[in-house]
């Protein structure tokens, strides 16, 4: 008999209600005396068997996670066009890969920085993954400024310029402000003046707004958030976990 299945038996024994009629176990139909006895039995059982409560909590969390996963698959399918074919997000890896990974990032997010080298390693070592990066600044003004800079770099200088900025900002440790970004661009050999000017274009605002609207539809409240094929992963995942998810999607 499992702990969960023994719970009812334990409660009945503790309450000394084996001989009670069936309605005695219906809270709504209990007398005040029976209700008090039953409540005391429940409390006593959990005090004597606290591991049962842990088992119940674990089972509930697993059920909630399964429901969330099912809901997330539906959200991904409903927003597939915005996720995989928006026409403006940077794409790397293998454009013909059999798995597409979408990553929502914020340059001030510590877990995004932690995931950055692992995502890069996954893409480089697998060779059959398409990567899409979504600029999703949610951690304040510096985050928004950094995303505007990265988007402007792509508009002004193309995919290579974006990757240079993206990779550099993921490893950048100083304060993000117009002066530091301009210096960064010049040190990286990019056209700093063109990027700074492009940051002011309405198109940059439109891209950030579109990403935020997509994130709201997907109920994304934190970064990094990943989409692996049809699976949405909310939070940091180490590289071994990423490889397992990719294998699941391929399977």
C-alpha positions, 0 to 999 in steps of 0.5 A: 500500500502506498503512502497516498493510498494509506492516508485514508486508512490511517485517518479512519483508524485515527478517528475510530470511525470504521463502524460509522455509516458512509455519510460520516465521511462526507464533510458536509453531512458530518455532525459537529463532533464527527467533523472535529474528530476528523479534523484532529485525525487529519492533523495527527496523521500528517504530524506523524507522517510528514513525508505524505505531505511531501509526496502530495506536494510533489504529485501536485507540482508534477501535475501542474508542470504537465498542464503547463507543458501542454498549454505551452505547446498550444501557445507555441503552435498558435504563435509559430509565425511570430516565433519562427518567421518574423522577418527581423530577428537574427538567425544563426546556426544551420538555416536548414536545421531539423530543430529550431531553437528560439531564445528570448534574451536580456543583456542584463540577465545573469542567467542569459549570460550563463546560458550564452556559451552553452547555447553557442557550444550546442549550436557549434557541436550539433551542426543541425540546429537553427537558432533565433534570438529574440531581443526581450529587454525587461530589466530596465533602461540599460536592457532596453538601450542594449537591445536597441543597440543590437537591433540597430547594428543588425539594421545598419550593418547586417547579421555579422554586425549583430552577432559581434554586438550580441556576443560582446554585450553578453560578455560586457561587464560595465555600465551600458550607456550611449558612451560605452556603446559607442566605444564598444562599437568603435573597438569592434571595428563597427560603424559606430555613427551609423549604429547610433543614428539607427537606434533612433529609427521607429523601426527599432521601436517596432521590433522591440514592441513586436517582441514584447507583444509576442512574449505577452502572448506566450506568458513570458515573464523572465529570461532566458526563455527558450522554445525548442521545436514545440517545447517552451522552456522557461528559465536557464537549462544547462547544456546537457539538459538542452541536448536531452530536449533536442533529442526528445524533439528529434525522437 
